[in-house]
Structure formats: structure tokens, C-alpha cells
Amino acid sequence: MRGFAQEIGALSAFRLESCIHCGICADSCHFYIATEDPQYTPIWKVEPFKQAYKREASAFAPLVRLLGLKREVTSDQLAHWQHLLFDSCNMCGRCSLICPMGIDVAALIEQARHAMFEAGLAPQELYHKAAHQRDTGQPEESAEPYRAQLLAIGMQFDVAIPLDKPEADLMLCVPRTDIEHYPKAVAALARVMSHLGVSCTFRSDGLVAENYGYFAGGKAWQRDISRRLIDQAVACKAKILIVPECGHAYSALRWEAADLYGKPLPFKVRSVTEYLAEQLQAGRLKLGAAASGATTFHDPCQLVRKGGVNDAPRALMKAMGIDLHELKNHGGFSFCCGGGGGVLDIERAAPLRYRTMENKLREIDDTGAQTFLTSCSDCRRTFDDAQAHFNWQKTPNSLLELVADNLIGGGGGA
Amino acid sequence: MDLLSFARGTGLKVALAVFCLGVVWRILAFALLRIRRDLNEPRASVPRSLAGGVLAIGSRSWPHPEFIGRTGAGEALGYSYHLGLFVVVLLFGPHITFLGSLFGFTWPALPSSVISVISVLTFTLFLAVLFRRVTHPVLRMLSNFDDYFSWFITMLVIVTGLAATAHVGGPYETLLGLHILSFDVLLIWFPFGKLMHAFYIFPSRAINGSLLARKGAVS
């Protein structure tokens, strides 16, 4: 913990110092709202790290130690905090919008996860997947390598899969969630790119969009996993790296990868949703009317609240003439699906996750919409899981798939 | 040297010195830590990011509509007692005289009767704040010595001020001496505890607002 405290940057220190213990952040967090359990107050989730910072690195740290005002953080304390930092936090960032002091609580929690990882306290599911992804490029073993599965998806949906082209303007990657659960979304990505007539390619050595290093808090591993994609994008001289429908992949690549890379990326990073909205605005993408009836949309936190991709999905839906019924809390203020931040992968977290999801499912039902869309495969998977658990009637659908189903005319190239 | 002379003489000088040095050191200490440059491509230009920071100073003064149902009452209570404190500190005649001696200029005061009413209201709100802190499960869990001592010392200044103004509880000079002495203690405590939020609040909102605006995200 001393290492954590001494490594803390000025920005995080300022955030820790600025907290006035008003507790207002609790009222933004779906874990607290669902349970009314004070331990789920977002800022409380970094309490040991605040304690360590004040003792080791704050302005009056020597005085704090001399007078024993803050005790050393114990390993038991940290072990208890594993539940608070991983099982009961999606890193969704809603707490960062409510703080009257303007503290980005979610950023502090992400930093605390780094310290937990260094202390050997990342949950096993996340740790092992991160280690596997760092070593092999895949978070888990699969019956067939993802490269072979990708080509099989192309055959299944009769769409050409651009793979391992030596040069391309766009490099594509894919959520492993889509490969394993939503192959139509993979085919949709290839189909829209083919329709646009852009020069693009998947790369066998940089296929997986997700970053389990980000979930587990392993900063060096996160860097290595991002590096795999960065190196492939550089190798094929890509101008843009297209992040598929995966919120955390977007955060890791769009807002963190360059810092870990140590210099600005030599290409742009765009989510497929914002890229398609840009093509729509430029007149290169034309969409027909989607027969989806009354539709609602779940805003993935990492894309919308933390990533600023708020208007793009709505522009695409508008172009398809969708009758959008917004959720009560939507856009930047949407509640998380409950599975983000790796929580979906933590088995023991499931009962709490289901409890927090009830409010979200109610909001979706209250819209009266027949169709339910989102633009993140992990969110989709979380809602699918809830459908099975609650015998819920709605099925989450991919916005990208809907776009691919409603392409009209020929593309004009990017 | 009697209590009043000490409180507004040596006591005040020492307190002001600790206050100034402590505040400056607490802010300077951030500069000794690493400041990382964000290397990721921004969505918004530098001027738009800065504008987002300035806007956040105002927008975070009141909860977003999505949150107000859950937090409006608590925030209203918080702002109310702060407002009461500002009025009493800045618009009470004797305070203006004292501040004028420090800054070299003065401004009009509110009538003492108005200040008395506001002081009593502020005192009541302060009690409500403490009640809320010890009864609300989240606040009770988050609270530590800093929260309670900061409340206590501020309340002591209010109570001694009310007593001195109302001439209740002892000779005026003693009450005034206690009032100024409690203010001296508040000044000494200020840089060590959460009262520092007075200096942090606007920069903190501006920095976060600016960083979120850089990403094009809502703040």
C-alpha cells in the first residue's frame, strides 16, 4: 500500500483530498439504490486507499504517522474490499456525475483496482482470463481458435471476412462475446464495412477487442493486451482502429491505450457506432426503415457516459425511422446493465448483480417498447442472462445488426 | 494579558500564520506529485474542454434532474447552512470591521436584527446537519474525527458569537474573547481537515468537468 500511495499522481491525490464525506455518491449507484447497504457507497470503496494516501503521501503524512491518525491498511481490510471494488462496482461512472465536489469517483476506483491487482487480490476469474489473454490473445481456450471461428462465421452468414490483409485503412477487431454468443454481430460488422466499400481487415494476431487486464486491474497486462492490437494496427498501416460493440474495449483503447503505450497512437480509435454515424452524416451510408416498432435503447456506460458516444446511436436509429422510447434514465445518466467492469464474469457476484438489475429491467419494461436495442455485447450478454434468470420477456438486440439488416444502396468508400 | 487581548492579538496572528502556511503547503504538496499528460486523442478541442470545466463549476452546484429526487433535500440543507454562514461572516457589521482591517476596505452591513435571525437559523441548520450525519447510515459510516471536529469548531464559533451578541452567559469581553479564540482555533484547524474544501471545490469541479468535456462526455 505504501507503493500505491507513493505512486499516486497529483490528480488522484486531489480527488482523494476533495471528498467532504457528504455521501451523495451513494444515491447514484445502482448497488446502493438496490440494497440501501451503506458499504456500497462509491467513495467508501476507495476508503483503504484514501487511508493509505493520507498516511503515506499527503501533505501532512509525517504528522499523520507520528500521531497515529491513520492506521496502516491491513491485508484483511483489503481482502474485504475485494468484494466492494470488483463484485459491486461496474466502473460505470454514474457516481462521477453526482459529486458536488466534482470528484471522478470511478477513476479512483479504477486506480484502486490496480492496487488490488498488485496486492494479488484481483478475483480469480478476472485474473486468469487476463493472464490467458496476455499470453495467448484469447481470454480463454476455445474449441477452435477465434481465427477459424471468424472464418466459419463468414461462411455461415455468407459474408466475406477480410483477414490479414497486409495493408488496410481500417483495422477491425471483435468481442469474443460476439464470436461465442452473437456470430450475427460479427457478420454484421463485416457486412457494413463491405457495403461501405472501405479497405479493412481483421488481423489474426489482434482479434479480441476486450481487455481483461482492464477488468482485473493489471495495468501492465492491460498495456500488453492493448499492445497486441496497436502493433497489428501499426503493421497494417491502419488509419482507424474500429472498436466493435464492446464498451470496455472502447474505454481501454480510446481513452487509456495511448497513455500505456507511452505516446499518441499513430491511428484513430473509433467505436463502430460512431464510425457508422460519421458515414451516415457524410452521406456514404444509407439506411432503410427498420420494422422494429416501439423501441428502447440501453446506453452502454463506457461508450456513452464515459466515452461521449451519445448522439451516434440515436442518429443511426433516427435514420432507420425507429420509434425510440427513451428509458427514464438514459444517455449519460443511464443505469449500468450490471455486468460491466468484469462483474458478469465473477460467479459469486451473480446474486447481487441480479438484485441491482431489477430496477433497470423495470425501466425497460416501463417504456412499453417491443424492441430493445443496445450497442455493447457485454451489456447484451448481461441482459440475456437476466432474461433466463428472471424469465424476462425482452430480448436485447444489437444496433449494429439492425444497421446491417437495413442497408440500402451501395457504399461510397470512406 | 486578558483573554480578549490574547485572542485578537497574539492568538489571531499565530492562527492566521498557521492558516496561510498550512493552506499554501497543502496546495503546493500536489505539485510534488506526478502530473501525467493525457496522450489519448481528445474528442473536444482545448477551448471546449476548458469551457466544459468552467460550466461544471456552475452545473455541479445543483444535482442533475436525474438525481434530484434522491439528493435534493440533503443538498438543500448543505447549501442553506453554508449560505447562512456566508451572510453572517460577510455581512455582520463587526465582522466587516475586522475584515476591513485585514483587507483595507469595507462594505455595507445588514441590520443586526436580520443577522440575529439568520444566525439562529444557521445554528438550527447546523444541528440538523449533525443529526443527519449521525442518523444517516451512509454519512455515519463515512464520518470520522475530521467531520465531527470541523462541525464542532464551526458550531463553537457560531454559539459564542450568538452568546456575545445576545450578552448571554457571561461578561461581553469574555464572550467576545471566547468567540475570537474559537475562530483562532478554526483557522488553525482549517488546513488540516475538510474545511479545505473551500479552496478545492471550484478547481475540483473545473478539472473533472474539463476532463469529461475532453471526451465529449456529459458532466
Interface residues (C-beta under 8 A of the other chain):
Chain A: E7 I8 G9 A10 L11 A13 F14 R15 E17 S18 I20 H21 C22 G23 I24 A26 D27 S28 Y32 I33 E36 P38 Q39 T41 I43 W44 A57 S58 A59 F60 L69 S96 L97 I98 C99 P100 M101 G102 I103 D104 R254 W255 E256 A257 A258 D259 Y261 G262 K263 P264 L265 K268 V269 V304 R305 K306 G307 G308 V309 N310 N329 G331 G332 F333
Chain B: W25 R26 L28 A29 F30 A31 L33 R34 I35 R36 D38 L39 N40 E41 R43 A56 R60 S61 P63 H64 E66 F67 R70 T71 G74 E75 G78 H136 P137 V138 L139 R140 M141 L142 S143 N144 F145 D146 D147 F192 K194 M196 H197 Y200 I201 P203 S204 R205 A206 I207 N208 G209 L211 L212 K215 G216 A217 V218 S219
